[in-house]
Amino acid sequence: MKDSILIKGGWLVDPASGFEGTADLLAAEGRVALVGEIDEAKCTPSRIIDARGLTVMPGLVDLHVHLRDPGQTEKETIESGAAAAAAGGVTTLLAMPNTRPPMDSVSRISYVANKAAALSPVRIYQASAITLDMKGTEVADIEALTRSGVRAFSEDGKSVMDARTMFEAMKRIARTGALICDHCEDAGMAAGGVMNEDARAEELGLPGIANAVEDTIAARDIVLAAESGARLHLCHCSTAGSVRLVRAAKREGIRVTAEACPHHFILTSDDIPGDDANYKMNPPLRTARDVKAIRDGLKDGTIDCISTDHAPHCAEEKRRGFRSAPFGIVGLETSAALTYTELVKTGVLSLMQMAEKMSLNPARILGVPGGSLQAGMPADIAVFDFRTPVVIDPSTFASKGRNTPFAGRTVFGTLKYTLVNGQVVREAGHD
């Protein structure tokens, strides 16, 4: 069969159907054609991938990525960010709008769409800013933006601090059916803070960011979402309080979903070795109590998905130390391995739950294809080796960013193949 790929003998994990077990998969004409025991002599594929001992799952869907393009292409570009996604098994991503200038108009959204179509091996959806120029005062043209294909709105990097403006935006976005990706941060309370407000911050002599900085805006926006009917997605939850708020909101039937990032379910502020800004992110690393709450929220379904908040910066910026360096770390190329190592191998999540939270759920939340290996679905597939330990080495990243606190960490989860539309876009050893 021309332009077909047979993935033979892998451990298939399909969260859409609930199937997990050894099976073959045939991808043809961009879609999953067959799943089961497949005789290659009958289908005559143009390529066979031996997946024995490997895990085959739907391509990952990341709802929180900073591509820095336009305006900060020294940190990342659409091309390098997409390559990093493919290197991590991510086949679909949602790009945040805090570029320079911000993504707040149809013409700017079109810039990314056109560039992605020309340069990206993975699917890129561009989120729009909620307000013009991300100033928090005048709501963007929500209706025109959604007509142009925008599926999500965000002010990520900060919150819309004026409640009246946020409420107006929510009502307008609710009428379109689009998603609100909410960075929860009370700007006045957070001012000057660079890490979690706790004993470790006192030891390091650094100004802190209290849990209430996140929790107050999470509570406010859940109330506004309930009133407006908007679909609210809380980004990078980091506190026990935000988990409680989401859990309660779901019980009441409010349309709220949530994500967590690997750094927030693995590291605490006590892991910060000193003045190393590779541990500086926003929201910051919290306490062991918060990490437990995030893990519990992932386990019981309160937190729907795992995203990265991939935020590349130049090395010289991060060398400025905690007080002066920008917030953010990279994550596209490490998220699967970290999640498998820290959550699946430890029994917090099953492999099926990992696939749900990294593929199926985010695809459903954004309303795009993905998360399924069923026949007829787009052949967006990630093939991992979860058996063999590997040391995270930022020098090998496809991303321009090297800013990670996980350098040198031993994990399980080497990406072997990434397929998008049935085509191999990343293969181990063929960088």
C-alpha positions as CSV (number, residue, x, y, z in Angstrom):
1,M,0.0,0.0,0.0
2,K,1.6,3.2,-1.1
3,D,2.6,5.8,1.5
4,S,1.5,3.5,4.3
5,I,3.4,2.6,7.5
6,L,2.9,-0.5,9.6
7,I,3.8,-0.2,13.2
8,K,4.4,-3.8,14.2
9,G,4.1,-5.5,17.6
10,G,3.9,-2.5,19.9
11,W,2.1,-2.0,23.2
12,L,-0.8,0.1,22.1
13,V,-2.5,2.5,24.5
14,D,-5.6,4.1,23.1
15,P,-7.5,6.2,25.7
16,A,-10.4,6.9,23.2
17,S,-11.4,3.2,23.0
18,G,-9.8,2.0,26.3
19,F,-7.7,-0.6,24.5
20,E,-4.3,-1.4,25.9
21,G,-2.3,-4.4,24.7
22,T,0.0,-5.7,22.0
23,A,-1.2,-4.9,18.5
24,D,-0.2,-3.8,15.1
25,L,-1.3,-0.5,13.6
26,L,-1.4,0.5,9.9
27,A,-1.4,4.1,8.9
28,A,-2.4,5.0,5.4
29,E,-3.5,8.1,3.6
30,G,-2.9,10.1,6.8
31,R,-5.2,8.1,9.0
32,V,-5.3,5.0,11.1
33,A,-6.4,2.3,8.7
34,L,-6.2,-0.9,10.8
35,V,-5.5,-1.9,14.3
36,G,-5.0,-5.5,15.4
37,E,-3.0,-8.5,14.0
38,I,-2.0,-7.3,10.6
39,D,-0.4,-9.4,7.9
40,E,2.2,-7.2,6.1
41,A,2.1,-9.5,3.1
42,K,-1.5,-8.5,2.5
43,C,-1.3,-4.8,3.1
44,T,2.2,-4.4,1.6
45,P,3.2,-1.2,3.5
46,S,5.8,1.1,2.2
47,R,7.6,1.0,5.6
48,I,7.5,-1.3,8.6
49,I,8.4,0.0,12.1
50,D,9.4,-2.7,14.6
51,A,7.7,-1.6,17.8
52,R,8.3,-4.7,19.9
53,G,9.1,-3.6,23.4
54,L,7.9,0.0,22.7
55,T,4.8,1.9,23.6
56,V,2.5,3.2,20.9
57,M,0.1,6.0,21.9
58,P,-1.7,8.9,20.3
59,G,0.5,11.9,19.7
60,L,0.6,14.2,22.7
61,V,-1.5,17.4,22.8
62,D,0.0,20.3,24.7
63,L,-2.3,23.2,25.6
64,H,0.4,25.5,26.9
65,V,3.4,26.4,24.8
66,H,5.3,29.7,24.2
67,L,6.8,29.8,20.7
68,R,8.1,33.4,21.1
69,D,7.4,34.2,17.4
70,P,7.1,37.0,16.5
71,G,9.3,39.3,18.6
72,Q,11.6,37.0,20.5
73,T,12.9,34.7,17.9
74,E,16.3,34.6,19.6
75,K,14.6,32.4,22.2
76,E,12.4,30.3,20.0
77,T,10.8,30.3,16.6
78,I,7.8,28.5,15.2
79,E,10.2,26.2,13.4
80,S,12.4,25.4,16.4
81,G,9.4,25.1,18.8
82,A,7.7,22.7,16.4
83,A,10.8,20.6,16.1
84,A,11.0,20.5,19.9
85,A,7.4,19.3,20.0
86,A,8.0,16.6,17.5
87,A,11.1,15.5,19.6
88,G,8.9,15.1,22.6
89,G,6.1,13.2,20.9
90,V,3.8,16.3,20.8
91,T,1.8,16.3,17.6
92,T,-0.6,19.2,18.5
93,L,0.1,22.3,20.5
94,L,-1.6,25.5,21.5
95,A,0.6,28.5,21.3
96,M,0.2,31.3,23.9
97,P,-0.4,34.9,22.7
98,N,2.1,36.9,24.7
99,T,4.4,37.4,21.7
100,R,5.7,40.8,20.6
101,P,3.4,42.2,19.5
102,P,0.7,40.1,21.2
103,M,-1.7,37.9,19.2
104,D,-4.8,40.1,19.4
105,S,-5.9,40.4,15.7
106,V,-6.9,38.3,12.8
107,S,-3.8,39.4,10.8
108,R,-1.4,38.4,13.6
109,I,-3.1,35.1,14.0
110,S,-2.8,34.6,10.3
111,Y,1.0,35.3,10.5
112,V,1.4,32.3,12.8
113,A,-0.9,30.1,10.8
114,N,0.9,30.8,7.5
115,K,4.3,30.3,9.0
116,A,3.3,27.1,10.8
117,A,1.8,25.7,7.5
118,A,5.1,26.3,5.8
119,L,7.6,25.2,8.6
120,S,5.9,23.1,11.2
121,P,5.8,19.3,11.2
122,V,3.2,19.4,14.0
123,R,-0.2,20.9,14.3
124,I,-0.1,24.4,15.8
125,Y,-3.2,26.3,17.0
126,Q,-2.7,29.9,18.0
127,A,-4.5,31.3,21.0
128,S,-5.6,34.9,20.9
129,A,-5.2,37.5,23.6
130,I,-8.3,38.3,25.6
131,T,-7.7,42.1,25.5
132,L,-6.1,44.4,23.0
133,D,-2.3,44.5,23.3
134,M,-2.8,42.4,26.5
135,K,-3.3,45.6,28.4
136,G,-6.4,44.3,30.3
137,T,-8.6,47.2,29.4
138,E,-10.4,46.6,26.0
139,V,-11.7,43.2,25.0
140,A,-10.3,42.0,21.6
141,D,-12.6,41.4,18.7
142,I,-13.7,37.9,20.0
143,E,-16.2,37.3,17.2
144,A,-13.9,38.1,14.3
145,L,-11.1,36.1,15.9
146,T,-13.2,33.0,16.4
147,R,-14.6,33.3,12.8
148,S,-10.9,33.2,11.7
149,G,-10.4,29.9,13.5
150,V,-9.2,30.9,17.0
151,R,-10.3,28.2,19.5
152,A,-8.8,29.6,22.7
153,F,-8.2,33.0,24.4
154,S,-5.7,33.7,27.1
155,E,-3.6,36.5,28.7
156,D,-1.1,34.0,29.8
157,G,1.8,35.5,31.6
158,K,-0.7,37.5,33.6
159,S,-4.4,37.8,34.5
160,V,-7.0,40.3,33.3
161,M,-7.1,42.1,36.6
162,D,-10.3,44.1,36.0
163,A,-13.2,41.8,36.9
164,R,-15.7,43.8,34.8
165,T,-13.5,43.5,31.7
166,M,-12.9,39.8,32.3
167,F,-16.7,39.2,32.8
168,E,-17.5,41.0,29.5
169,A,-14.9,38.9,27.7
170,M,-16.2,35.7,29.2
171,K,-19.8,36.4,28.1
172,R,-18.6,37.1,24.6
173,I,-16.3,34.1,24.4
174,A,-19.1,31.9,25.9
175,R,-21.3,32.8,22.9
176,T,-18.7,31.5,20.5
177,G,-18.0,28.3,22.3
178,A,-14.2,29.0,22.5
179,L,-12.0,28.2,25.5
180,I,-10.5,30.6,28.0
181,C,-7.1,29.5,29.2
182,D,-6.6,31.3,32.5
183,H,-3.3,32.3,34.1
184,C,-4.4,33.0,37.7
185,E,-2.2,35.6,39.3
186,D,-3.2,38.6,41.4
187,A,-0.7,41.2,40.1
188,G,-0.8,43.4,43.2
189,M,-0.2,40.6,45.6
190,A,2.5,39.0,43.4
191,A,4.5,42.3,42.8
192,G,8.2,41.7,43.3
193,G,7.9,38.0,44.2
194,V,10.3,35.6,42.5
195,M,9.6,32.2,44.3
196,N,7.2,30.6,46.7
197,E,6.6,32.4,49.9
198,D,8.0,30.0,52.5
199,A,10.9,29.1,54.7
200,R,13.2,28.4,51.7
201,A,12.6,31.9,50.4
202,E,13.6,33.3,53.7
203,E,16.8,31.2,53.7
204,L,17.7,32.5,50.2
205,G,16.7,36.0,51.1
206,L,14.2,36.2,48.1
207,P,10.8,37.8,48.0
208,G,7.9,35.3,47.9
209,I,4.7,34.7,46.0
210,A,1.9,33.4,48.3
211,N,-0.5,30.7,47.3
212,A,-3.3,33.3,47.6
213,V,-1.8,35.0,44.5
214,E,-3.1,32.1,42.5
215,D,-6.1,31.1,44.5
216,T,-7.9,34.5,44.6
217,I,-8.0,34.8,40.8
218,A,-8.9,31.1,40.4
219,A,-11.8,31.7,42.7
220,R,-12.9,34.9,41.0
221,D,-12.8,33.5,37.5
222,I,-14.6,30.3,38.5
223,V,-17.4,32.5,39.8
224,L,-17.4,34.6,36.6
225,A,-17.4,31.4,34.5
226,A,-20.4,30.1,36.4
227,E,-22.3,33.3,35.8
228,S,-21.3,33.8,32.2
229,G,-21.4,30.1,31.0
230,A,-17.9,30.3,29.7
231,R,-15.6,27.3,29.3
232,L,-12.8,28.0,31.7
233,H,-9.5,26.1,31.7
234,L,-7.1,26.9,34.6
235,C,-3.5,26.9,33.4
236,H,-0.5,25.5,35.3
237,C,-2.3,24.8,38.7
238,S,0.3,24.9,41.4
239,T,-1.5,25.1,44.8
240,A,-3.6,22.9,47.0
241,G,-6.1,25.7,47.0
242,S,-6.6,25.8,43.3
243,V,-7.1,22.0,43.2
244,R,-9.8,22.3,45.9
245,L,-11.5,25.1,43.9
246,V,-11.6,23.1,40.7
247,R,-12.9,20.1,42.5
248,A,-15.7,22.0,44.1
249,A,-16.5,23.8,40.8
250,K,-16.8,20.5,39.0
251,R,-19.2,19.2,41.6
252,E,-21.4,22.2,41.0
253,G,-21.4,21.6,37.3
254,I,-19.4,24.6,36.4
255,R,-17.6,24.3,33.0
256,V,-14.1,24.3,34.3
257,T,-11.1,22.2,33.4
258,A,-7.5,22.3,34.7
259,E,-3.9,21.4,33.8
260,A,-0.7,20.8,35.7
261,C,2.9,20.9,34.6
262,P,5.6,18.3,35.4
263,H,7.6,20.8,37.4
264,H,4.7,21.4,39.7
265,F,4.0,17.7,40.4
266,I,7.7,16.8,40.9
267,L,9.7,19.7,42.4
268,T,9.2,21.8,45.5
269,S,10.8,25.0,46.6
270,D,13.2,23.0,48.8
271,D,14.7,21.6,45.6
272,I,16.0,25.0,44.6
273,P,19.7,24.7,45.0
274,G,20.5,28.4,45.4
275,D,20.5,31.3,43.0
276,D,19.7,29.1,40.0
277,A,17.1,30.8,37.8
278,N,16.5,27.5,35.9
279,Y,14.2,26.9,38.9
280,K,12.4,30.2,38.5
281,M,8.9,29.8,36.9
282,N,5.5,31.4,37.3
283,P,3.7,30.1,39.2
284,P,6.6,29.1,41.3
285,L,7.6,25.8,42.8
286,R,5.5,25.3,45.9
287,T,5.6,23.0,48.9
288,A,5.4,19.3,49.4
289,R,1.8,19.7,50.5
290,D,1.0,21.4,47.2
291,V,2.8,18.8,45.1
292,K,0.7,16.1,46.9
293,A,-2.5,18.0,46.1
294,I,-1.6,18.3,42.4
295,R,-0.8,14.6,42.3
296,D,-4.0,13.7,44.0
297,G,-5.9,16.0,41.6
298,L,-4.4,14.3,38.6
299,K,-5.2,10.9,40.1
300,D,-8.8,11.6,40.9
301,G,-9.5,13.5,37.7
302,T,-9.9,17.0,39.2
303,I,-6.9,18.0,37.0
304,D,-7.8,17.0,33.4
305,C,-4.5,17.2,31.6
306,I,-0.7,17.7,31.7
307,S,0.8,20.6,29.8
308,T,4.3,22.0,29.8
309,D,4.2,25.8,29.9
310,H,7.2,25.5,27.6
311,A,8.9,28.9,28.0
312,P,12.3,29.2,26.4
313,H,14.8,31.9,27.4
314,C,18.3,32.7,26.4
315,A,21.1,31.3,28.6
316,E,22.5,34.7,29.5
317,E,19.1,35.8,30.8
318,K,18.8,32.9,33.1
319,R,22.4,33.5,34.4
320,R,21.1,36.8,35.9
321,G,19.9,34.9,39.0
322,F,16.5,34.7,40.7
323,R,15.9,38.4,41.2
324,S,16.5,39.5,37.6
325,A,16.0,36.5,35.3
326,P,12.7,36.0,33.5
327,F,10.2,33.3,34.7
328,G,10.0,30.1,32.8
329,I,11.5,26.7,31.8
330,V,11.3,24.5,28.7
331,G,9.4,21.3,28.7
332,L,8.3,20.0,25.3
333,E,11.1,17.4,25.1
334,T,11.0,16.2,28.7
335,S,7.3,16.1,29.6
336,A,6.5,12.5,28.6
337,A,9.6,11.0,30.2
338,L,9.1,13.0,33.4
339,T,5.4,12.1,33.6
340,Y,6.1,8.4,33.0
341,T,9.0,8.3,35.5
342,E,7.4,10.3,38.3
343,L,3.7,9.3,38.0
344,V,3.4,6.0,36.1
345,K,6.4,4.2,37.5
346,T,5.4,5.3,41.0
347,G,1.8,4.2,40.6
348,V,0.1,7.6,40.8
349,L,-1.3,7.2,37.3
350,S,-1.7,4.2,35.0
351,L,-0.2,4.4,31.5
352,M,-3.8,4.7,30.2
353,Q,-4.4,7.7,32.5
354,M,-1.1,9.3,31.3
355,A,-2.4,9.0,27.7
356,E,-5.7,10.4,28.7
357,K,-4.1,13.5,30.4
358,M,-1.5,14.1,27.7
359,S,-3.5,13.4,24.6
360,L,-7.2,12.6,24.7
361,N,-8.4,15.1,27.3
362,P,-6.5,18.1,26.0
363,A,-7.7,17.3,22.4
364,R,-11.3,17.2,23.7
365,I,-10.9,20.4,25.7
366,L,-9.6,22.3,22.7
367,G,-12.0,20.6,20.4
368,V,-9.5,19.3,17.9
369,P,-8.7,15.8,16.5
370,G,-6.4,13.7,18.6
371,G,-6.1,11.3,21.4
372,S,-7.3,8.3,19.5
373,L,-5.8,5.3,17.7
374,Q,-9.1,4.2,16.3
375,A,-9.5,3.5,12.6
376,G,-10.4,6.6,10.6
377,M,-8.7,9.0,13.0
378,P,-5.7,11.1,12.0
379,A,-2.5,9.0,12.3
380,D,-0.9,11.3,14.9
381,I,1.2,8.8,16.9
382,A,4.1,8.8,19.4
383,V,6.2,5.7,19.9
384,F,8.3,5.7,23.2
385,D,10.8,3.4,24.8
386,F,9.7,3.5,28.5
387,R,12.1,0.6,29.4
388,T,15.5,2.2,29.1
389,P,16.8,4.9,31.4
390,V,18.2,8.1,29.9
391,V,19.8,11.2,31.3
392,I,18.2,14.5,30.4
393,D,20.8,16.5,28.4
394,P,19.7,20.0,27.4
395,S,22.5,20.2,24.8
396,T,20.6,17.7,22.7
397,F,17.3,19.7,22.7
398,A,15.8,20.8,19.4
399,S,14.4,23.9,21.2
400,K,16.6,27.0,21.3
401,G,15.9,27.0,25.0
402,R,18.1,25.0,27.4
403,N,16.5,26.4,30.6
404,T,15.4,23.4,32.6
405,P,15.9,22.3,36.3
406,F,15.9,18.7,35.2
407,A,19.3,18.6,33.5
408,G,21.2,15.5,34.5
409,R,18.1,13.8,35.8
410,T,17.6,10.1,35.0
411,V,14.2,9.3,33.5
412,F,12.5,6.6,31.5
413,G,10.9,7.7,28.2
414,T,12.9,8.0,25.0
415,L,11.0,9.2,21.9
416,K,11.5,6.7,19.1
417,Y,9.1,8.0,16.4
418,T,6.6,10.8,16.0
419,L,4.1,10.6,13.2
420,V,1.7,13.3,12.0
421,N,-0.9,12.5,9.4
422,G,0.8,9.2,9.0
423,Q,4.2,10.6,8.1
424,V,7.3,10.2,10.3
425,V,8.3,13.7,11.4
426,R,10.8,12.7,14.1
427,E,12.9,9.5,14.4
428,A,15.5,8.8,17.0
429,G,19.0,8.9,15.6
430,H,17.8,11.0,12.6
431,D,18.1,14.5,14.0
